[in-house]
């Protein structure tokens, strides 16, 4: 069994919907929802003989999750705090 381009496109579209960065969900919620979707999709198409395509899809999904995590408000705030330059107080002048 092999999935078609249409089903792969539909899968990627659904992953994009789940990992859309303006949804307002926590990273944990997105991962839980994505895991449910991926388990169901692979349960149906897991018997296919397209191992390489599964690996490519896996790396693409992981990249989407990383982008979601990096652009989450908490992650942005933390990186800004780490990069903050201490304020310099001018000497009486």
N, C-alpha and C positions, 0 to 999 in steps of 0.2 A: 504494500500500500504506500502511496506517495501523495503528499498534499499538493494541491494545485496552487498556482500563483494567486488566484482569487482568495483562497483560504488563508494563505500566508499574508496577503495584503490586509485582510480582515483582522487577522491576529495582531499585526503591527499597529493597525489603527486603534484597536482596543487597548493595547499597551500604551499608546500615546495618550488616549483618553484618561487612563488610570494615572499616568505619570505627568499629566499636564500640571505645570507649576503654579497655575493660578486657581487651583481647586480649593485651597485653604485647608487641606487635610494634613495631619501630622505624618511624618516620615514612616512611623510604625504602622499607621492605618493604610498607607499606600502599599507598604510591603506586604501586609496581610492580604489586601485585596488582589495585588498582583500575584501572590503565591496561590491563592484560590483559583484565579484565572489560568495560570500556567499549569497547575496540576490538572485541571479539567481538560485543557487543550492537549497536554501531553498524554493524558489518559486516553484520549480519543485517537490522537495521531502518533502515539508513542510506538506503535508497532510498525511504523514506516521504516523503510530502509535508507533513510537519508540522514545518517549520523552527522555528517559534516554540516549540513544545514541546521541541524539542531544545535550544534556548537556555535555556529554563527549567530543564530537567534538568541542563544543564551548570553553571549557576550554583548549583543546589542541591547538586550533587556537590562543587563547589569549596568551598562553605560547610561541608560535612561534613569535608573534608580540613583546612580551617582550624581547625575545632573540635578535630579530632584533634591537630593540631600544637600548638595553644595549651594543650591539657591533657596533653601528653606530659610525663613527669617531668623531662626535661632542660630543657624550656622553662619549666616552673614554677620549677625551681631557679634558672635564669638570671634570671628576672624578680624573684625574691625577692632575689637578690644585688644586682641593679641598684637595687632599692628599699630596700635595707638602710640603716638610719640608723646612723651611727657611734656606737659606745658612748661614753658620757660617763663619765669617771672623776671621782668626787667629790673635791673638794679636802679635805684633812685636816679633819675636823670632828668 
